[in-house]
Amino acid sequence: ECELGYWIGKDFWGRGLIPEAAKALLERAFSDLNMTTVWCGYYDGNEKSHRVQEKLGFLYHHTTEKVDVPLLGEVRTGHVSLLTAERWREMQ
């Protein structure tokens, strides 16, 4: 298993770069590295990230409350999703 994380500057939002890069990483994870599951998450209010994960086939797994985000000096609610190799292959 592994985790997929991403961040992109606002100047590059809306260009489809994250979905394109994530698709390539998922291909590598499942085809080359033989991962069984890829985990990914987003924070409350980040609907763009949530939507990317939905488009890629990730399914909701659980929510974590009061997640410390030291780089932002904030505490947030996080939502964790997963994509299994089986589901990924079915979507291909």
Summary of the structure (lengths in Angstrom):
residues: 92
radius of gyration: 13.6
end to end distance: 19.6
largest distance: 40.2
contacts: 211
relative contact order: 0.21
helix: 39%
strand: 34%
